[in-house]
Amino acid sequence: MNRGKRPKIKLTITDRIGKMGCHRGHKVGDSFDYDTERGQICPMAMHCAFPYIDILRYGGKLPGQPEGVAEFCCSDADVVLVFKAEIVEE
């Protein structure tokens, strides 16, 4: 990883576990560039995403997950969207 530049991160919604649809209108298959489109992502999901993005950007790895990938859920118990954050190689 290039230490002078932070890697790009893509967030993709991969599943929905909760019973309700997303209050922001997000759906499975939606994808966002973290640096340029994060303002479009629900603030509850972003609150959950930030620690995982930090781990990926600074060279960390999550147990049981592939290198450069972090899966997590939003915190809305009615919706529970599953997100995949992944490093995008340039």
C-alpha positions in Angstrom: 0.0 0.0 0.0 1.3 3.5 -0.9 1.9 5.3 2.4 1.6 8.7 0.9 -2.0 8.3 -0.3 -5.0 6.8 1.3 -6.6 4.0 -0.7 -10.0 4.5 -2.2 -12.9 2.7 -0.5 -16.1 1.5 -2.1 -19.2 0.7 0.0 -21.7 -1.7 -1.4 -25.0 -2.8 0.2 -25.0 -6.6 0.0 -28.0 -7.8 2.0 -30.9 -6.7 4.1 -31.8 -8.6 7.3 -34.4 -6.4 8.8 -38.1 -6.4 8.1 -38.5 -2.8 6.8 -37.1 -1.0 3.9 -34.4 1.6 4.4 -35.7 5.0 5.6 -33.2 6.7 3.3 -34.2 4.5 0.3 -31.0 2.5 0.1 -31.4 -1.0 -1.3 -29.3 -4.1 -1.9 -26.9 -3.5 -4.8 -26.4 0.3 -4.1 -22.7 1.2 -4.2 -20.9 4.4 -3.1 -17.4 5.9 -3.4 -16.6 6.8 0.2 -14.6 9.9 -0.6 -17.0 11.5 -3.1 -20.4 10.1 -2.3 -20.5 9.6 1.5 -22.9 12.5 1.9 -25.5 10.3 0.1 -25.2 7.5 2.7 -27.5 7.4 5.7 -25.8 8.9 8.8 -26.6 5.9 10.9 -24.8 3.6 8.4 -21.9 6.1 8.2 -21.5 6.0 12.0 -21.1 2.3 11.8 -18.9 2.4 8.7 -16.2 4.8 9.9 -14.2 2.5 12.2 -14.1 -0.2 9.5 -13.0 2.3 6.8 -10.2 3.5 9.2 -9.1 -0.1 9.8 -8.9 -0.7 6.0 -7.2 2.6 5.2 -4.5 2.2 7.7 -3.5 -1.3 6.8 -5.6 -3.3 9.3 -7.3 -6.6 8.7 -10.5 -7.9 10.3 -10.5 -11.5 11.6 -12.3 -13.9 9.3 -12.5 -11.4 6.4 -10.5 -11.2 3.2 -7.6 -8.7 3.0 -9.0 -5.2 2.0 -12.6 -6.1 2.9 -14.8 -5.3 5.9 -18.5 -6.3 6.2 -20.7 -4.6 8.8 -24.4 -3.7 9.4 -26.1 -0.4 9.8 -27.5 0.2 13.3 -31.2 0.5 12.4 -32.7 -2.6 14.0 -35.8 -2.3 11.7 -33.7 -2.3 8.5 -30.3 -3.9 9.2 -28.6 -3.4 5.9 -25.3 -5.3 5.4 -22.5 -3.2 3.8 -19.2 -4.3 2.3 -16.4 -1.9 2.5 -13.5 -2.7 0.2 -10.3 -1.1 -1.0 -10.4 -0.2 -4.6 -7.0 -0.7 -6.4 -6.2 2.2 -8.7 
